[in-house]
C-alpha cells in the first residue's frame, strides 16, 4: 500500500469519526429515574371518583440541550393496552407541565403528580405497568417504565429436617475428616 493511500484512509476515518460523533451527541439520550411513586384513590366507584398519582423524577440528558413536551403518565392493563392517561403537573406550583427543559449533561429534578377522574380511576386502579411519556421536539416519543406490578408465589416453608446442611456437605475439610453430614 502506498503512502498516499494510507494517508487518504486515515483522513477518511477521522472524517467519518467526527461525523458519527457529532450525530451521536445530537441524538437525545435521556436517562430517567423515578422514585417515591404513590397512587392514592379517593372514591373508586362512580363518576365522582378521583385518584392522584405522584412521584419524583430525575432526568439526565447525555446529548445536546433539548426538551420534552406533552408530559404524562400512562397506565397499561393486563393485556398491554393503555387503560388510563394523566397529564402531569408540578407538585410545588400546581401548574401543568407543558414542557420540561433538559440541558446538556445535567440532572433535572421534578416532583410531579397526575389527577385522574371518573372512569380513568377504575381503569388505572387495575394497572400492570405505568410509564412516563413525553415527546422530543423532533417528534420522537420518550417512554420509560416507572412502575410494574409483579406476581409472586408464596410456597410453604420446608420443615427443618428436610433441608440440606449445605455447610457440612460442601466443606472440603469436613469431607476429608469423615464428618460429612448424613443425607
Secondary structure by P-SEA (a helix, b strand, c coil): ccaaaaaaaaaaaaaaaaaaaaaaaacbbbbbbbcbbbbbbcccccccbbbbbbbbbbbbbccccccccccbbbbbcccccccbbbbbbbccccccccbbbbcccbbbbbbbbbbbccaaaaaaaaccbbbbbbccccbbbbbbbcbbbbbbbbcccccccccccccccccaaaaaacccccc
